[in-house]
Amino acid sequence: MHRHVVQVIATAIAILAAGSAFAQDPPSREEMRATLAKKPDLRRAPAAVREQLAASNELIRREHLAYKVGYTSALDVPLEMLAATKIPRELPPDALKIAQAGAELARIDHERFEEVARLNPHLLDRLKFRLACNANAGSWDWRKVGKVTPVKAQICGTCWDFTAMGSYEASYAIRNNALVDTSEQYVLNCANAGSCSGGWWGPVYDFLVTHGTASETADPFTGNDAQACPANIATPYRATAWGFVNTADWTKAPSPSAIKQALCEHGPLATAVMADAQFQAYTGGIFSSNQAYSWINHGIVIVGWDDRKGAWLIRNSWGTNWGETGGYGSERGYMWIKYGSNNVGIATAWVDAARRFYVLPDRYRELLRERQIPVPPLPDPDPLIRQKLKVIKLPGH
């Protein structure tokens, strides 16, 4: 027993030592972009990578783990530049005003949607909103119904930003039946939610409710967190509500059943995890760890589950030369992670994108005022989306 413990400790030290070699000379933004886009060749791997993979494979063998590691592009980047979600364990009450009102804001929005759908019976079929997601089912994957946008690659410590916008884009696809590419750069420079050294999605969702963000075309991602928020850019991509899945204590992971229910009700979810050196080298299988961690360091998006695997399907933002396909399509960048492993599930949050074919009722704005939340100027319904969906009647019109 003593010998086994010593071996485990030695293996862990070897993995950490190998990983630390990448932090000697952090890459620039452009170098990181090129690194994550490049397909790694194990024959040309640095000695530190080879040592880390050898130690990782020994750990997997010894602990009978069910996943594989390999030379991913993420291994050529210091982990702290990839995993920089920083969520305070305690937040002032003012920081969560919109989240605390989230359920009521979402209810008002849903009632307006039902009213519009009643006046336009064909709408639900055109929106494909009533999808077959069932929280009691053995598995679900939002990609299979076309509601997940392509995997992206962060080029600095902005996993929190890509997590927020990844879940938002999926919600937009579900609620408007349109795939969009939103601007993480605009969020980085304007939302006051973090920097290239870290942040988290709560302030991003607040910003999407009160201001909105631009398209990727209007403000492409450069990873420059020092530039001013650009003026005179259209910000049509807004949210109506957001909230934590575990409303009793967001610092603890919700139960799997609660996460499944939220996935079906709201779509893909933002969540946190502890990404370690093993996570960084993941290439397939069901990831799990026997290591106990006290907190988290990385943001990812939960897009589905599989009870036979006992795992969540997550989408990462480290490009397509990391991870696996998750059993669907050819795009890599996904991981199966065991329920509860590496603290996955802490700060799990949902966001509801604003539907673009109706205006919310006055009660919505009144609730924002009651909670002392800035009231955004509400745009008119998008005529192109209304035409596509053939929305003929609107309440009060």
Secondary structure per residue as TSV (DSSP state, phi and psi in degrees):
chain	resnum	aa	ss	phi	psi
A	1	M	-	360.0	-46.5
A	2	H	H	-61.2	-41.6
A	3	R	H	-62.5	-40.6
A	4	H	H	-61.8	-43.7
A	5	V	H	-61.8	-42.8
A	6	V	H	-62.0	-41.2
A	7	Q	H	-63.0	-43.2
A	8	V	H	-61.9	-45.0
A	9	I	H	-62.8	-43.1
A	10	A	H	-62.2	-41.3
A	11	T	H	-63.9	-44.0
A	12	A	H	-61.5	-41.6
A	13	I	H	-63.7	-40.2
A	14	A	H	-62.9	-41.4
A	15	I	H	-64.2	-46.1
A	16	L	H	-65.3	-40.0
A	17	A	H	-64.4	-41.5
A	18	A	H	-64.6	-43.3
A	19	G	H	-63.2	-34.6
A	20	S	H	-68.6	-18.7
A	21	A	G	-64.9	-24.9
A	22	F	G	-79.5	-13.4
A	23	A	G	-91.1	2.8
A	24	Q	S	-67.1	-39.2
A	25	D	S	-138.6	83.7
A	26	P	-	-56.3	138.7
A	27	P	-	-72.7	156.6
A	28	S	-	-74.0	173.7
A	29	R	H	-58.7	-46.5
A	30	E	H	-68.7	-36.8
A	31	E	H	-64.2	-39.3
A	32	M	H	-67.5	-39.4
A	33	R	H	-59.8	-46.3
A	34	A	H	-66.3	-38.0
A	35	T	H	-63.9	-47.1
A	36	L	H	-69.4	-23.4
A	37	A	H	-85.0	-16.7
A	38	K	S	-86.7	135.0
A	39	K	-	-78.2	119.2
A	40	P	-	-67.3	147.8
A	41	D	-	-119.8	110.7
A	42	L	G	-58.4	-28.8
A	43	R	G	-65.2	-22.7
A	44	R	G	-110.3	15.2
A	45	A	-	-67.3	141.5
A	46	P	-	-60.7	156.6
A	47	A	H	-57.8	-37.4
A	48	A	H	-62.6	-38.1
A	49	V	H	-66.8	-44.5
A	50	R	H	-59.9	-42.1
A	51	E	H	-64.8	-42.3
A	52	Q	H	-63.7	-44.4
A	53	L	H	-65.8	-36.1
A	54	A	H	-63.7	-44.1
A	55	A	H	-66.6	-38.5
A	56	S	H	-65.1	-44.1
A	57	N	H	-65.4	-34.3
A	58	E	H	-66.2	-40.0
A	59	L	H	-63.3	-44.6
A	60	I	H	-60.8	-43.9
A	61	R	H	-64.1	-46.3
A	62	R	H	-67.4	-37.4
A	63	E	H	-97.4	6.3
A	64	H	T	55.3	46.8
A	65	L	-	-84.1	159.6
A	66	A	E	-111.0	34.5
A	67	Y	E	-135.9	170.4
A	68	K	E	-118.5	152.0
A	69	V	E	-122.8	159.5
A	70	G	-	-164.9	-174.8
A	71	Y	-	-81.1	95.4
A	72	T	-	-94.6	158.6
A	73	S	G	-63.3	-26.6
A	74	A	G	-63.9	-25.1
A	75	L	G	-70.3	-14.1
A	76	D	G	-93.2	9.0
A	77	V	S	-125.8	137.1
A	78	P	-	-56.7	136.3
A	79	L	H	-57.7	-35.1
A	80	E	H	-67.2	-17.0
A	81	M	H	-87.8	-10.7
A	82	L	H	-103.7	-34.4
A	83	A	-	-119.0	95.9
A	84	A	-	-136.5	32.3
A	85	T	B	-75.8	125.1
A	86	K	-	-126.6	100.1
A	87	I	-	-106.8	120.0
A	88	P	-	-62.7	139.7
A	89	R	S	-69.6	-25.0
A	90	E	S	-129.3	134.4
A	91	L	-	-123.3	142.8
A	92	P	-	-64.3	149.9
A	93	P	G	-52.4	-37.5
A	94	D	G	-60.7	-26.4
A	95	A	G	-71.5	-15.8
A	96	L	G	-120.6	21.5
A	97	K	H	-60.4	-44.5
A	98	I	H	-70.9	-40.4
A	99	A	H	-61.3	-40.1
A	100	Q	H	-68.8	-26.7
A	101	A	T	-92.0	0.6
A	102	G	H	-56.3	-46.4
A	103	A	H	-62.9	-40.8
A	104	E	H	-70.8	-41.2
A	105	L	H	-61.7	-41.6
A	106	A	H	-65.9	-36.1
A	107	R	H	-64.8	-43.8
A	108	I	H	-61.5	-43.8
A	109	D	H	-61.7	-44.1
A	110	H	H	-64.6	-38.6
A	111	E	H	-63.4	-39.6
A	112	R	H	-66.1	-40.5
A	113	F	H	-60.4	-44.7
A	114	E	H	-62.6	-36.2
A	115	E	H	-66.2	-44.7
A	116	V	H	-63.5	-41.5
A	117	A	H	-66.0	-34.5
A	118	R	H	-65.9	-38.2
A	119	L	H	-76.4	-21.1
A	120	N	S	-129.7	78.6
A	121	P	T	-57.5	-26.7
A	122	H	T	-73.7	-11.9
A	123	L	H	-62.8	-41.6
A	124	L	H	-62.6	-37.5
A	125	D	H	-67.1	-40.3
A	126	R	H	-70.7	-35.6
A	127	L	H	-76.1	-23.7
A	128	K	T	54.4	38.5
A	129	F	-	-76.9	-38.5
A	130	R	S	-82.0	73.2
A	131	L	-	-82.9	168.6
A	132	A	-	-85.2	24.3
A	133	C	-	-69.6	121.3
A	134	N	-	-127.4	117.8
A	135	A	T	-63.1	-17.7
A	136	N	T	-92.9	-2.5
A	137	A	S	-72.9	159.6
A	138	G	S	-73.5	-21.1
A	139	S	E	-158.0	160.7
A	140	W	E	-161.5	146.7
A	141	D	E	-146.2	110.4
A	142	W	G	-63.7	-21.0
A	143	R	G	-64.3	-32.8
A	144	K	G	-70.9	-11.8
A	145	V	G	-113.4	17.0
A	146	G	T	72.8	30.7
A	147	K	-	-113.6	16.2
A	148	V	-	-122.9	128.6
A	149	T	-	-79.2	163.3
A	150	P	-	-59.9	154.1
A	151	V	-	-63.4	137.4
A	152	K	-	-113.7	172.8
A	153	A	B	-127.7	114.8
A	154	Q	-	-70.0	151.0
A	155	I	S	-121.7	19.7
A	156	C	S	-165.2	-168.7
A	157	G	S	-77.6	58.0
A	158	T	-	-116.5	32.9
A	159	C	H	-56.7	-35.4
A	160	W	H	-59.8	-39.2
A	161	D	H	-69.1	-47.5
A	162	F	H	-69.2	-30.2
A	163	T	H	-65.8	-48.6
A	164	A	H	-59.0	-47.8
A	165	M	H	-77.5	-26.5
A	166	G	H	-64.2	-43.9
A	167	S	H	-70.0	-37.2
A	168	Y	H	-63.9	-46.1
A	169	E	H	-60.6	-37.0
A	170	A	H	-66.3	-42.2
A	171	S	H	-62.0	-41.3
A	172	Y	H	-60.6	-42.2
A	173	A	H	-63.3	-39.9
A	174	I	H	-68.3	-42.3
A	175	R	H	-89.9	-17.4
A	176	N	H	-124.5	-2.0
A	177	N	S	55.0	43.5
A	178	A	-	-149.4	134.0
A	179	L	-	-87.2	131.6
A	180	V	-	-128.8	156.8
A	181	D	-	-117.8	103.4
A	182	T	B	-91.4	165.8
A	183	S	-	-91.8	105.5
A	184	E	H	-68.2	-28.4
A	185	Q	H	-65.5	-42.8
A	186	Y	H	-61.1	-41.7
A	187	V	H	-62.5	-43.7
A	188	L	H	-59.1	-41.4
A	189	N	H	-89.7	-16.7
A	190	C	H	-120.7	-22.9
A	191	A	S	-86.4	-11.4
A	192	N	-	55.0	41.2
A	193	A	S	-108.4	-9.3
A	194	G	E	159.3	-168.5
A	195	S	E	-144.0	-168.8
A	196	C	T	-71.3	-4.8
A	197	S	T	-101.5	2.0
A	198	G	E	134.5	162.7
A	199	G	E	175.0	-165.2
A	200	W	-	-156.5	171.9
A	201	W	H	-84.3	-17.2
A	202	G	H	-54.5	-55.4
A	203	P	H	-63.2	-27.9
A	204	V	H	-65.1	-46.2
A	205	Y	H	-64.9	-39.5
A	206	D	H	-55.5	-46.3
A	207	F	H	-63.6	-38.0
A	208	L	H	-67.4	-31.0
A	209	V	H	-73.3	-44.0
A	210	T	H	-91.8	-20.0
A	211	H	T	-132.1	-51.3
A	212	G	-	96.7	170.7
A	213	T	B	-128.8	170.9
A	214	A	-	-93.4	179.4
A	215	S	B	-85.2	159.6
A	216	E	T	-62.0	-34.7
A	217	T	T	-63.9	-39.8
A	218	A	T	-71.8	-33.4
A	219	D	S	-145.1	82.3
A	220	P	-	-66.0	154.6
A	221	F	-	-77.6	125.5
A	222	T	-	-120.2	-15.4
A	223	G	-	76.9	11.9
A	224	N	-	-86.7	106.8
A	225	D	-	-94.6	8.9
A	226	A	S	-103.0	-8.0
A	227	Q	S	-82.9	155.4
A	228	A	-	-72.9	156.7
A	229	C	-	-64.9	122.8
A	230	P	-	-68.8	142.6
A	231	A	S	-96.0	163.3
A	232	N	S	59.5	36.5
A	233	I	-	-113.0	132.3
A	234	A	-	-65.2	137.3
A	235	T	-	-125.3	71.2
A	236	P	-	-80.1	-10.9
A	237	Y	B	-96.0	100.9
A	238	R	-	-122.5	164.0
A	239	A	E	-114.8	154.8
A	240	T	E	-100.4	-25.6
A	241	A	E	-165.6	159.5
A	242	W	E	-154.1	163.9
A	243	G	E	-171.2	167.8
A	244	F	E	-85.3	147.1
A	245	V	S	-71.2	-42.8
A	246	N	-	-91.8	88.8
A	247	T	S	-72.4	-21.1
A	248	A	S	-74.0	-38.6
A	249	D	-	-159.2	96.1
A	250	W	T	-68.1	-14.9
A	251	T	T	-77.8	-5.5
A	252	K	S	-114.8	144.9
A	253	A	-	-66.4	135.7
A	254	P	-	-67.1	167.4
A	255	S	-	-68.0	154.5
A	256	P	H	-54.1	-38.5
A	257	S	H	-65.6	-37.3
A	258	A	H	-67.8	-39.7
A	259	I	H	-65.2	-42.5
A	260	K	H	-61.4	-42.6
A	261	Q	H	-61.2	-44.1
A	262	A	H	-67.0	-37.1
A	263	L	H	-60.2	-40.9
A	264	C	H	-74.4	-35.2
A	265	E	H	-78.4	-38.1
A	266	H	H	-117.5	-19.5
A	267	G	-	101.6	-171.6
A	268	P	S	-50.2	144.2
A	269	L	E	-116.6	145.0
A	270	A	E	-78.8	139.1
A	271	T	E	-154.2	168.3
A	272	A	E	-112.8	158.8
A	273	V	E	-154.1	160.4
A	274	M	-	-94.6	106.1
A	275	A	-	-88.7	119.6
A	276	D	-	-113.5	-171.0
A	277	A	H	-63.7	-33.1
A	278	Q	H	-66.2	-43.7
A	279	F	H	-58.1	-42.0
A	280	Q	H	-62.7	-28.8
A	281	A	T	-101.7	6.7
A	282	Y	E	-63.3	133.6
A	283	T	E	-129.3	-3.1
A	284	G	E	163.7	167.3
A	285	G	E	91.9	-167.3
A	286	I	E	-103.1	106.5
A	287	F	E	-72.7	137.5
A	288	S	-	-157.8	164.5
A	289	S	-	-146.7	144.1
A	290	N	-	-91.6	0.0
A	291	Q	-	-77.8	134.4
A	292	A	-	-94.2	124.1
A	293	Y	-	-113.1	151.0
A	294	S	S	-90.9	-20.4
A	295	W	S	-153.4	-154.4
A	296	I	-	-132.0	169.8
A	297	N	-	-147.3	0.9
A	298	H	E	-144.5	146.8
A	299	G	E	-109.2	137.1
A	300	I	E	-143.7	172.4
A	301	V	E	-115.0	125.7
A	302	I	E	-83.2	122.5
A	303	V	E	-114.3	-6.0
A	304	G	E	-179.9	-173.3
A	305	W	E	-152.0	165.1
A	306	D	E	-148.7	110.0
A	307	D	T	-68.4	-27.4
A	308	R	T	-64.9	-34.9
A	309	K	T	-84.1	-19.4
A	310	G	T	64.3	40.5
A	311	A	E	-144.8	153.2
A	312	W	E	-88.7	147.9
A	313	L	E	-97.8	118.3
A	314	I	E	-116.8	149.2
A	315	R	E	-105.6	130.0
A	316	N	-	-101.4	178.3
A	317	S	S	-127.6	38.9
A	318	W	B	-108.4	24.7
A	319	G	-	80.2	-174.0
A	320	T	S	-101.5	10.2
A	321	N	S	-104.9	26.0
A	322	W	S	-135.0	150.7
A	323	G	S	76.1	-156.1
A	324	E	B	-137.6	-175.1
A	325	T	-	-85.4	-14.4
A	326	G	T	69.7	20.8
A	327	G	T	80.6	16.5
A	328	Y	S	-148.5	128.9
A	329	G	S	69.3	-165.8
A	330	S	S	-115.3	-5.1
A	331	E	-	-80.2	123.7
A	332	R	-	-85.6	174.6
A	333	G	-	120.3	7.7
A	334	Y	E	-116.5	162.6
A	335	M	E	-145.0	140.8
A	336	W	E	-92.2	122.8
A	337	I	E	-126.4	130.3
A	338	K	E	-56.0	137.5
A	339	Y	T	-49.6	124.6
A	340	G	T	86.9	-12.0
A	341	S	G	-69.7	143.4
A	342	N	G	53.7	32.8
A	343	N	G	61.8	21.3
A	344	V	T	-60.3	132.1
A	345	G	T	116.5	-16.1
A	346	I	E	-63.3	138.2
A	347	A	E	59.7	30.7
A	348	T	E	-63.3	128.0
A	349	A	E	-137.0	150.1
A	350	W	E	-111.0	157.6
A	351	V	E	-140.1	140.1
A	352	D	E	-108.6	114.4
A	353	A	E	-67.7	146.4
A	354	A	-	-66.4	133.3
A	355	R	-	-76.8	140.6
A	356	R	T	-98.8	12.7
A	357	F	T	-119.6	12.7
A	358	Y	S	-158.0	163.4
A	359	V	-	-101.1	138.7
A	360	L	-	-68.4	151.7
A	361	P	-	-71.6	166.5
A	362	D	H	-58.4	-31.5
A	363	R	H	-58.6	-32.4
A	364	Y	H	-63.0	-49.3
A	365	R	H	-67.6	-34.6
A	366	E	H	-62.7	-40.0
A	367	L	H	-65.3	-39.7
A	368	L	H	-59.7	-43.8
A	369	R	H	-64.5	-41.4
A	370	E	H	-59.0	-36.9
A	371	R	T	-89.3	7.0
A	372	Q	T	57.2	44.5
A	373	I	-	-106.9	133.6
A	374	P	-	-54.1	133.6
A	375	V	-	-93.0	117.5
A	376	P	-	-75.6	151.1
A	377	P	-	-68.3	123.4
A	378	L	-	-86.8	123.0
A	379	P	-	-71.7	157.0
A	380	D	-	-67.5	155.0
A	381	P	-	-55.3	143.6
A	382	D	-	-71.6	116.5
A	383	P	H	-64.1	-31.3
A	384	L	H	-68.9	-42.0
A	385	I	H	-68.1	-40.2
A	386	R	H	-62.3	-40.3
A	387	Q	H	-65.8	-42.9
A	388	K	H	-61.5	-40.6
A	389	L	H	-86.7	-9.4
A	390	K	T	55.8	51.5
A	391	V	-	-79.4	112.6
A	392	I	-	-90.8	-41.9
A	393	K	-	-123.0	143.9
A	394	L	-	-124.9	147.9
A	395	P	T	-57.5	131.7
A	396	G	T	81.4	1.4
A	397	H	-	-108.1	360.0
